[in-house]
Amino acid sequence: MIVLIALVLLSSAVALDFVEGLDEDHPLNAYAYIADTFDWETYTESAFGRSTYEALAHFSRSIEEFIEMLANTLLWSVFLLHFMRLAPELRMRFRSVEAS
């Protein structure tokens, strides 16, 4: 189930990345649609010094990167848990190196 969630998160990140790469006047650009539909221009100008479209694009990049990192963390945790179940008695020994 965790692998499926991770794959859905990765797919979502790819979709956000796709929308991010669209031109502002492209009909599939959701950020332009949101910026045109809602009147947040005054707020984004005063709070961030940017237009609504630029603020949405900026924060969506942060969300997209977070989603990618979360998905990779989930995949790594599943891999490591599976590896621990396959080799529960595996031990690693490191020889200490003394300063010469």
C-alpha positions in Angstrom: 0.0 0.0 0.0 2.9 2.4 0.8 4.4 1.8 -2.6 1.1 2.6 -4.3 0.9 5.9 -2.2 4.5 6.7 -3.2 3.7 6.1 -6.9 0.6 8.3 -6.7 2.7 11.1 -5.0 5.3 10.8 -7.8 2.6 11.0 -10.4 1.2 14.1 -8.7 4.7 15.7 -8.7 5.1 15.0 -12.4 1.7 16.6 -13.1 2.6 19.7 -11.1 5.9 19.8 -12.9 4.1 19.7 -16.2 1.7 22.5 -15.3 4.7 24.5 -14.0 6.3 24.3 -17.5 3.3 25.6 -19.4 3.2 29.1 -20.7 1.0 31.5 -18.7 -1.5 31.8 -21.5 -1.8 28.1 -22.2 -5.4 26.8 -21.7 -4.3 24.0 -19.4 -2.3 26.2 -17.1 -4.1 25.8 -13.7 -2.1 28.6 -12.0 -3.2 31.1 -14.6 -6.8 29.9 -14.1 -6.6 30.3 -10.3 -4.9 33.7 -10.6 -7.6 34.9 -13.0 -10.5 33.4 -11.0 -9.6 34.6 -7.5 -8.7 38.2 -6.6 -5.6 37.7 -4.5 -3.5 40.3 -6.3 -3.5 42.9 -3.5 -2.5 40.3 -0.9 0.3 38.7 -3.0 1.7 42.1 -3.9 1.8 43.3 -0.3 2.9 40.0 1.3 5.3 38.7 -1.4 5.9 41.6 -3.7 4.8 39.4 -6.7 1.7 38.9 -8.8 -0.7 36.1 -7.9 0.5 33.9 -10.7 4.2 34.3 -9.7 3.3 33.5 -6.0 1.3 30.4 -7.0 4.1 29.2 -9.3 6.7 29.7 -6.5 4.7 27.9 -3.8 3.8 25.1 -6.2 7.4 24.4 -6.8 8.0 24.0 -3.1 5.0 21.7 -2.8 6.1 19.7 -5.8 9.6 19.2 -4.4 8.1 18.2 -1.0 5.9 15.6 -2.6 8.9 14.2 -4.5 10.9 13.9 -1.3 8.1 12.3 0.6 7.5 9.8 -2.2 11.2 8.9 -2.3 11.3 8.6 1.5 8.3 6.2 1.4 10.0 4.1 -1.3 13.3 3.9 0.6 11.5 3.0 3.9 9.6 0.1 2.1 12.9 -1.1 0.6 14.8 -1.0 3.8 12.0 -2.7 5.8 11.8 -5.4 3.2 15.6 -5.8 3.3 15.5 -6.1 7.1 12.9 -8.8 6.8 15.0 -10.7 4.3 18.3 -10.6 6.3 17.4 -10.1 9.9 20.7 -11.6 11.1 22.9 -9.5 8.8 25.6 -7.7 10.8 28.1 -5.2 9.6 31.4 -4.8 11.3 33.7 -1.9 11.0 37.2 -2.0 12.0 38.3 1.1 13.9 41.3 2.9 12.4 43.7 4.2 14.9 45.5 7.5 14.4 49.1 6.9 13.4 
